[in-house]
């Protein structure tokens, strides 16, 4: 477990220093996933579908321990209506709670999806960059056994989730600062020259 805690702090440092991108997310998920002995780890991002105003979730980043198949190729996990598959889980995650469940105990549609992916057990933790914002979910999966997740494993996933949330928050702040800077540049460019 000590190694896993070390890997979480290394992954957190990586995400904070380099930001949340494809290579950093994959590396961070792999470091922690490997140390915990899970087969797959994902980061999903929530959004509202423009056309219908529906809440959906997209698979953004994933890591899989070879020879386990990567979930990135699964089209079902793009623009995925999480609430249709597991409404109770969405309520728990929205409330900031962790979902830990062997596949056999999952809601029917979710159980079917997990079984098709060869998942035996899943552990999910919300990503909350702020108290008001539920940004997404970090997921660990065991494809070999219906693992009953230990408190220390849950605690490690929560730590990783907090690191992802901090990285998202930093990215949002950088983006806001860039917008302010661009607005100021545009305003200065439009201002009449003084003294004429």
Rosetta silent file (secondary structure, phi, psi, omega in degrees, C-alpha in Angstrom):
SEQUENCE: XXXXXXXXXXXXXXXXXXXXXXXXXXXXXXXXXXXXXXXXXXXXXXXXXXXXXXXXXXXXXXXXXXXXXXXXXXXXXXXXXXXXXXXXXXXXXXXXXXXXXXXXXXXXXXXXXXXXXXXXXXXXXXXXXXXXXXXXXXXXXXXXXXXXXXXXXXXXXXXXXXXXXXXXXXXXXXXXXXXXXXXXXXXXXXXXXXXX
SCORE:     score description
SCORE:     0.000 S_00000001
   1 L     0.000  -30.829 -179.444    0.000    0.000    0.000 S_00000001
   2 H   -59.906  -42.408  179.992    2.957    2.330    0.693 S_00000001
   3 H   -61.154  -41.500 -179.108    3.954    2.113   -2.981 S_00000001
   4 H   -63.584  -41.716  178.230    0.398    3.008   -4.028 S_00000001
   5 H   -62.990  -40.593  177.790    0.388    6.090   -1.749 S_00000001
   6 H   -60.973  -44.351 -178.397    3.753    7.143   -3.235 S_00000001
   7 H   -64.751  -37.214  178.319    2.358    6.732   -6.759 S_00000001
   8 H   -64.144  -42.477 -179.725   -0.710    8.843   -5.933 S_00000001
   9 H   -68.616  -35.513  176.218    1.480   11.695   -4.688 S_00000001
  10 H   -65.064  -42.658  179.947    3.701   11.406   -7.807 S_00000001
  11 H   -64.537  -40.091  179.803    0.604   11.392  -10.045 S_00000001
  12 H   -62.752  -44.520 -179.961   -0.838   14.400   -8.180 S_00000001
  13 H   -61.233  -44.150 -179.714    2.418   16.342   -8.619 S_00000001
  14 H   -60.103  -46.737 -178.116    2.483   15.480  -12.350 S_00000001
  15 H   -65.633  -37.861 -179.484   -1.121   16.663  -12.872 S_00000001
  16 H   -72.471  -38.498 -177.521   -0.565   19.910  -10.973 S_00000001
  17 H   -77.721  -39.963 -172.735    2.712   20.754  -12.684 S_00000001
  18 H  -103.029  -13.392 -177.997    1.868   19.702  -16.248 S_00000001
  19 L    86.080  167.981 -177.830   -1.949   20.062  -16.318 S_00000001
  20 L   -90.340  104.559  178.015   -4.596   17.562  -17.362 S_00000001
  21 L  -138.274  179.858 -175.025   -3.825   16.425  -20.898 S_00000001
  22 H   -57.536  -50.776 -175.671   -3.714   13.146  -22.786 S_00000001
  23 H   -71.775  -40.750 -178.434   -0.179   12.113  -21.832 S_00000001
  24 H   -68.451  -41.048 -179.599   -0.292   13.353  -18.205 S_00000001
  25 H   -63.912  -45.533 -179.081   -3.735   11.822  -17.537 S_00000001
  26 H   -62.757  -43.188 -179.811   -2.732    8.474  -19.043 S_00000001
  27 H   -64.968  -44.637 -179.364    0.537    8.454  -17.106 S_00000001
  28 H   -63.791  -44.885  178.617   -1.137    9.418  -13.796 S_00000001
  29 H   -62.238  -40.932 -179.955   -3.893    6.795  -14.211 S_00000001
  30 H   -65.070  -42.413 -179.787   -1.287    4.173  -15.113 S_00000001
  31 H   -58.314  -49.452 -175.630    0.949    4.946  -12.120 S_00000001
  32 H   -75.643  -43.171  179.962   -1.906    4.578   -9.634 S_00000001
  33 H   -58.709  -44.654 -179.483   -3.760    1.808  -11.480 S_00000001
  34 H   -63.916  -45.147 -178.499   -0.625   -0.312  -11.717 S_00000001
  35 H   -64.245  -32.263 -179.466    0.256    0.228   -8.035 S_00000001
  36 H   -87.621   -8.220  179.984   -3.284   -0.771   -6.982 S_00000001
  37 L    71.581   32.621  174.472   -3.342   -3.808   -9.244 S_00000001
  38 L   -94.807  165.196 -176.832   -6.431   -2.711  -11.204 S_00000001
  39 L   -93.664  -29.597 -178.878   -6.914   -3.515  -14.881 S_00000001
  40 E  -145.690  151.049  174.728   -8.316   -0.211  -16.116 S_00000001
  41 E  -142.297  139.211 -176.872   -8.613    3.391  -14.977 S_00000001
  42 E  -132.422  161.499  164.736  -10.615    6.175  -16.620 S_00000001
  43 E  -127.563  122.009  176.031  -11.451    9.855  -16.356 S_00000001
  44 E  -105.649  145.918  175.385  -14.925   10.862  -17.565 S_00000001
  45 E  -117.669  133.219  178.310  -16.034   14.470  -18.090 S_00000001
  46 E   -84.339  150.397  171.548  -19.654   15.601  -17.692 S_00000001
  47 E  -157.995  168.696  175.280  -21.333   18.038  -20.057 S_00000001
  48 E  -104.142  125.253 -179.109  -24.765   19.116  -21.194 S_00000001
  49 L   -67.890  124.425 -174.729  -25.601   18.028  -24.724 S_00000001
  50 L   -57.992  -47.157 -173.689  -26.367   21.212  -26.677 S_00000001
  51 L   -60.230  -48.151 -173.674  -29.125   19.786  -28.877 S_00000001
  52 L  -107.851   -6.873 -176.475  -31.316   18.248  -26.193 S_00000001
  53 L    67.713   23.484 -178.516  -29.983   19.892  -23.037 S_00000001
  54 L   -89.139  147.752  176.112  -29.345   16.388  -21.644 S_00000001
  55 E   -78.639  120.928  176.845  -26.696   15.576  -19.054 S_00000001
  56 E  -133.232  165.543 -176.520  -24.101   13.283  -20.628 S_00000001
  57 E  -128.190  135.300  179.482  -20.662   11.953  -19.758 S_00000001
  58 E  -115.040  137.449  171.782  -17.689   11.484  -22.098 S_00000001
  59 E   -73.679  117.865 -177.612  -14.737    9.157  -21.662 S_00000001
  60 E   -99.987  -47.673 -175.392  -11.767   11.560  -21.896 S_00000001
  61 E  -137.018  147.454  179.278   -8.717    9.600  -20.723 S_00000001
  62 E  -152.569  154.102  174.294   -8.040    5.941  -20.033 S_00000001
  63 E  -136.081  142.119  176.312   -5.294    3.526  -19.124 S_00000001
  64 E  -136.614  137.332  178.011   -5.420   -0.284  -19.346 S_00000001
  65 L   -77.215  119.775  179.155   -2.956   -2.867  -18.042 S_00000001
  66 L   -56.706  142.692    6.493   -1.975   -5.084  -21.025 S_00000001
  67 L   -93.000   16.526 -179.771   -3.490   -7.357  -22.285 S_00000001
  68 L   -61.848  134.730 -178.574   -6.750   -5.735  -21.071 S_00000001
  69 L   -67.335  140.154  176.992   -8.525   -3.941  -23.915 S_00000001
  70 L   -73.631  138.684  179.100   -8.543   -0.139  -23.742 S_00000001
  71 H   -77.021   -8.902 -176.023  -12.027    1.326  -23.307 S_00000001
  72 H   -61.674  -24.500 -178.963  -11.181    4.259  -25.591 S_00000001
  73 H   -81.321   -8.577 -175.996  -12.328    2.211  -28.587 S_00000001
  74 L   -83.556  110.313 -176.759  -15.822    1.698  -27.100 S_00000001
  75 H   -65.902  -22.383  179.816  -18.225    4.143  -28.826 S_00000001
  76 H   -61.344  -30.146 -175.358  -20.849    3.634  -26.063 S_00000001
  77 H   -84.518    5.682  173.475  -18.583    5.566  -23.659 S_00000001
  78 L  -101.709  134.687 -179.078  -18.710    8.725  -25.795 S_00000001
  79 L    47.516   55.654 -172.345  -21.683   11.001  -25.091 S_00000001
  80 E   -94.880  125.885 -179.411  -22.841    8.405  -22.592 S_00000001
  81 L   -85.500   87.138 -176.560  -26.083    9.027  -20.690 S_00000001
  82 H   -54.563  -41.248 -176.866  -24.887    8.014  -17.237 S_00000001
  83 H   -63.638  -33.381  177.559  -28.285    8.793  -15.665 S_00000001
  84 H   -67.041  -37.565 -175.322  -30.038    6.302  -18.000 S_00000001
  85 H   -80.677  -36.015 -174.658  -27.621    3.523  -17.060 S_00000001
  86 L  -153.808   73.140 -176.401  -27.338    4.111  -13.301 S_00000001
  87 H   -58.138  -39.188  179.676  -29.553    6.910  -11.899 S_00000001
  88 H   -63.921  -37.839  179.178  -28.806    5.974   -8.268 S_00000001
  89 H   -66.789  -40.840  179.714  -25.058    6.098   -8.920 S_00000001
  90 H   -61.668  -42.714  178.590  -25.367    9.542  -10.523 S_00000001
  91 H   -59.816  -42.983  179.820  -27.240   10.791   -7.430 S_00000001
  92 H   -64.832  -47.183 -178.360  -24.468    9.432   -5.169 S_00000001
  93 H   -64.437  -40.440  177.594  -21.643   10.907   -7.282 S_00000001
  94 H   -61.035  -32.761  179.869  -23.436   14.264   -7.530 S_00000001
  95 L   -83.318    4.619  177.655  -23.644   14.261   -3.731 S_00000001
  96 L    85.459   12.381 -178.528  -19.858   13.756   -3.556 S_00000001
  97 L   -94.125  158.669  177.747  -20.038   10.067   -2.588 S_00000001
  98 L   -91.558  143.569  174.230  -17.938    7.161   -3.868 S_00000001
  99 E  -109.546  122.372  177.435  -19.541    4.218   -5.705 S_00000001
 100 E  -128.485  119.786 -169.815  -17.886    0.831   -5.051 S_00000001
 101 E  -155.624  130.358  167.916  -19.632   -2.139   -6.586 S_00000001
 102 E   -67.821  145.293 -176.906  -19.075   -5.655   -7.927 S_00000001
 103 H   -52.789  -39.257 -176.862  -20.587   -5.794  -11.437 S_00000001
 104 H   -60.593  -23.439 -179.105  -23.196   -8.370  -10.370 S_00000001
 105 H   -97.438    3.163 -177.452  -24.723   -5.787   -7.972 S_00000001
 106 L   -74.432  157.509  174.300  -24.824   -2.909  -10.506 S_00000001
 107 L   -56.500  149.110 -170.556  -28.135   -1.521  -11.881 S_00000001
 108 H   -48.302  -50.960 -177.667  -29.317   -3.691  -14.864 S_00000001
 109 H   -67.120  -37.538  178.889  -28.238   -1.467  -17.802 S_00000001
 110 H   -69.134  -40.496  179.055  -24.918   -0.639  -16.130 S_00000001
 111 H   -58.882  -44.116 -179.875  -24.341   -4.306  -15.253 S_00000001
 112 H   -60.696  -44.742  179.599  -24.861   -5.228  -18.912 S_00000001
 113 H   -63.563  -46.572 -179.313  -22.367   -2.549  -20.055 S_00000001
 114 H   -63.960  -41.310  179.501  -19.740   -3.577  -17.471 S_00000001
 115 H   -62.676  -40.373 -179.964  -20.154   -7.296  -18.315 S_00000001
 116 H   -64.140  -26.895  178.692  -19.657   -6.584  -22.023 S_00000001
 117 L   -89.400   -2.041 -179.680  -16.365   -4.862  -21.121 S_00000001
 118 L    78.098   20.480 -178.448  -15.275   -7.799  -18.951 S_00000001
 119 L   -85.703  130.469  178.442  -15.422   -5.722  -15.758 S_00000001
 120 L   -96.842  -28.862 -176.312  -15.909   -7.651  -12.514 S_00000001
 121 E  -156.532  142.371 -178.659  -15.841   -4.725  -10.099 S_00000001
 122 E  -130.727  147.043  176.052  -15.804   -0.917  -10.341 S_00000001
 123 E  -130.213  124.258 -175.467  -14.827    1.919   -8.002 S_00000001
 124 E  -127.132  141.591  179.643  -15.897    5.471   -8.926 S_00000001
 125 E  -136.806  133.809 -179.759  -15.157    8.828   -7.359 S_00000001
 126 E   -69.343  151.506  174.187  -16.521   12.261   -8.355 S_00000001
 127 E  -107.957  113.845 -177.584  -14.197   15.023   -9.550 S_00000001
 128 L  -121.703   94.082  178.329  -15.282   18.316   -7.956 S_00000001
 129 L   -62.644  -26.572  174.822  -13.115   21.345   -8.856 S_00000001
 130 E  -144.728  168.797 -177.640  -15.423   23.433   -6.640 S_00000001
 131 L   -61.266  -31.433 -176.878  -18.247   22.744   -4.220 S_00000001
 132 L   -88.391  -12.595 -171.591  -20.801   23.739   -6.853 S_00000001
 133 E  -114.990  117.777  170.275  -19.249   21.890   -9.773 S_00000001
 134 L   -98.411  102.063 -171.518  -19.388   18.135  -10.420 S_00000001
 135 L   -82.241  -37.302 -175.094  -16.960   17.983  -13.352 S_00000001
 136 E   178.540 -157.189 -173.801  -16.637   14.234  -13.877 S_00000001
 137 E  -142.768  140.922  168.718  -15.603   10.856  -12.484 S_00000001
 138 E  -103.391  134.860 -176.807  -12.421    8.818  -11.953 S_00000001
 139 E  -127.625  136.403  169.267  -13.033    5.064  -12.307 S_00000001
 140 E  -113.657  140.130  177.722  -10.950    1.998  -11.394 S_00000001
 141 E  -130.265  140.948  172.426  -11.956   -1.431  -12.728 S_00000001
 142 E  -109.488  122.157 -178.277  -10.928   -4.957  -11.826 S_00000001
 143 L  -101.502    4.062 -177.671  -11.481   -7.400  -14.712 S_00000001
 144 L  -108.067  -31.211 -179.114  -10.269  -10.490  -12.836 S_00000001
 145 L  -149.162  157.816  177.797  -12.340  -10.667   -9.674 S_00000001
 146 L   -78.448   72.631 -174.503  -15.385   -9.137   -7.996 S_00000001
 147 L   -62.719  134.689  170.345  -13.101   -7.116   -5.742 S_00000001
 148 L   -95.760  114.374 -170.757  -14.509   -5.672   -2.540 S_00000001
 149 L   -69.976  130.289 -179.570  -12.711   -2.341   -2.378 S_00000001
 150 L   -79.616  154.086  178.939  -10.733   -1.719    0.814 S_00000001
 151 H   -53.890  -37.563 -178.759  -10.995    1.624    2.668 S_00000001
 152 H   -70.588  -29.534  176.417   -7.378    2.462    1.788 S_00000001
 153 H   -69.302  -41.217  177.448   -8.082    1.854   -1.944 S_00000001
 154 H   -61.589  -42.671 -179.314  -11.095    4.181   -1.725 S_00000001
 155 H   -63.389  -38.902  177.884   -8.910    6.744    0.040 S_00000001
 156 H   -65.766  -41.436  179.308   -6.279    6.511   -2.745 S_00000001
 157 H   -65.397  -38.667  177.712   -8.906    7.023   -5.431 S_00000001
 158 H   -61.924  -40.675  178.887  -10.250   10.060   -3.549 S_00000001
 159 H   -63.209  -43.153  179.075   -6.712   11.514   -3.436 S_00000001
 160 H   -64.644  -41.230  179.201   -6.273   10.981   -7.177 S_00000001
 161 H   -61.457  -40.541  177.773   -9.701   12.517   -7.801 S_00000001
 162 H   -64.356  -37.796  179.120   -8.732   15.606   -5.745 S_00000001
 163 H   -66.501  -40.752  177.835   -5.527   15.952   -7.803 S_00000001
 164 H   -63.999  -43.441  179.701   -7.515   15.781  -11.064 S_00000001
 165 H   -60.204  -42.111  179.630   -9.981   18.357   -9.646 S_00000001
 166 H   -64.954  -39.329  179.218   -7.099   20.698   -8.713 S_00000001
 167 H   -66.152  -40.725  177.109   -5.626   20.317  -12.200 S_00000001
 168 H   -62.625  -44.901 -179.005   -9.032   21.085  -13.789 S_00000001
 169 H   -60.622  -44.212  178.195   -9.422   24.118  -11.500 S_00000001
 170 H   -61.489  -42.029  178.803   -5.955   25.424  -12.497 S_00000001
 171 H   -61.953  -41.984  179.059   -6.829   24.921  -16.170 S_00000001
 172 H   -64.981  -39.781  179.490  -10.090   26.848  -15.727 S_00000001
 173 H   -65.912  -43.111  178.391   -8.243   29.685  -13.954 S_00000001
 174 H   -60.330  -42.698 -178.808   -5.595   29.854  -16.710 S_00000001
 175 H   -63.880  -42.364  177.928   -8.347   29.936  -19.329 S_00000001
 176 H   -63.150  -42.958  179.669  -10.162   32.785  -17.475 S_00000001
 177 H   -63.303  -40.014  178.155   -6.918   34.755  -17.175 S_00000001
 178 H   -62.163  -41.081  179.629   -6.246   34.300  -20.892 S_00000001
 179 H   -63.492  -43.870  179.011   -9.738   35.624  -21.710 S_00000001
 180 H   -61.484  -45.956  179.946   -9.206   38.676  -19.467 S_00000001
 181 H   -59.599  -45.036 -179.339   -5.795   39.298  -21.048 S_00000001
 182 H   -65.498  -38.885  178.273   -7.234   39.041  -24.575 S_00000001
 183 H   -63.771  -43.300  179.544  -10.131   41.380  -23.682 S_00000001
 184 H   -63.450  -43.164  178.823   -7.681   43.935  -22.252 S_00000001
 185 H   -59.431  -45.086 -179.344   -5.479   43.712  -25.351 S_00000001
 186 H   -63.371  -42.077 -178.980   -8.511   44.249  -27.587 S_00000001
 187 H   -65.207  -42.280  179.457   -9.699   47.202  -25.447 S_00000001
 188 H   -65.404  -38.383  179.098   -6.254   48.813  -25.489 S_00000001
 189 H   -64.550  -30.835 -178.373   -6.067   48.301  -29.261 S_00000001
 190 H   -87.594  -18.469 -174.777   -9.414   50.092  -29.710 S_00000001
 191 L   -65.058  137.365  178.985   -8.683   52.976  -27.309 S_00000001
 192 L   -68.357  145.553  179.651   -8.082   56.310  -29.063 S_00000001
 193 L   -68.584  136.521 -177.979   -4.528   57.580  -28.760 S_00000001
 194 L   -81.147  158.388  174.790   -4.338   60.365  -26.176 S_00000001
 195 L    86.799   10.797  178.581   -2.983   63.882  -26.898 S_00000001
 196 L  -110.612    0.000    0.000   -4.561   64.311  -30.362 S_00000001
